[in-house]
Amino acid sequence: MTDPITIRMGGYGPPTTGFSRSLKFIGDSLEAEFGKRIDVKYVWNVMDFGYRAEDILWLVEDGVLTLGYQSSSYLTDRVPELGFVDLPFLFATRDRARGAMDGALGRVLGEAIERRVNYRILGWFENGFRHISNRLRPVHAPADLKGMRIRVLPSEVQARTFELLGCMPLRMDLTEAIERIKAGTIDAQENPFANTVTYGVHKFHRFHTVTNHFYISRPIFLHRQAFDGWPQDLQRAMQSAIKRAVEFQRGLAIEEDREARAAILAAGCEIAELDAGELAQFRAAVAPLIAEARGTYGQKLFDMV
């Protein structure tokens, strides 16, 4: 009897998160179709085993894991085109962002990743719109951020964004960021509300501001040799399962955002909603970066938005 094909899926969050539940959705779909032909295993949170969150990248590239996800910003040093979707205020609405990532923009970026990294890109989970939290004071304008030490994802575009907003951006992995937030050695961070609650940041940051400054996606990537070596029916089934899991995860993301906002308020924190005039100040501050980006990335990518 032929040994089953082992599929090891991993992430960097508790099993209760929408991302972990979506991995289980993929695994359940495949097991229902292939039974004992496959053996699905899960590593919900690689940080529980001493890895950094960013290690998910090499764990899949080297074939230790078969499938993983990670915010696209972590790949910008190797895939410069991904810096485009790190631009601030690029997407006006969630629906527009989803449409772009499911359409031509997502295909172009997926192909760019595959040219440089040992992956197959089969879809994009939604990390969603990001907001600022801090331990010092309410934020209603860029002037309120002046001098704050803020953790950003490992992306030069994101670092440049927060320099223009008056911060001192610190590029670091999530693992280190959580430790430094707890220690109070950084003042601020930016994340979707669900991430802020998942990693317990709201226990240390009282002040939260709805900025929607970045919309970040998480590519779903597979070890190229593993996927390419599968039978065609399993390849097609994985593609189909991921497509349905993306819809599942995006639905959960809306619920998680609502629940996270409630948890932040229940912890005694403040959530500041910006009016149009306040938001315009943030957009104006980063306008030079957008102007530079039109020369760097070209109008074609902007048209895909």
Secondary structure, DSSP 4 states (H G I P E B T S, - for coil): -PPPEEEEEE-BS-TTSHHHHHHHHHHHHHHHHHGGGEEEEEESBGGGGT--GGGHHHHHHTTSSSEEE--GGGGTTT-GGGGGGGSTT--SSHHHHHHHHHSHHHHHHHHHHHHHSSEEEEEEEEEEE-EEEESS---SSGGGGTT-EEEE-S-HHHHHHHHHTT-EEEE--HHHHHHHHHHTSS-EEEE-HHHHHHTTGGGT--EEEE----EEEEEEEEEHHHHHHS-HHHHHHHHHHHHHHHHHHHHHHHHHHHHHHHHHHHTT-EEEEP-HHHHHHHHHHHHHHHHHHHHHH-HHHHHH-
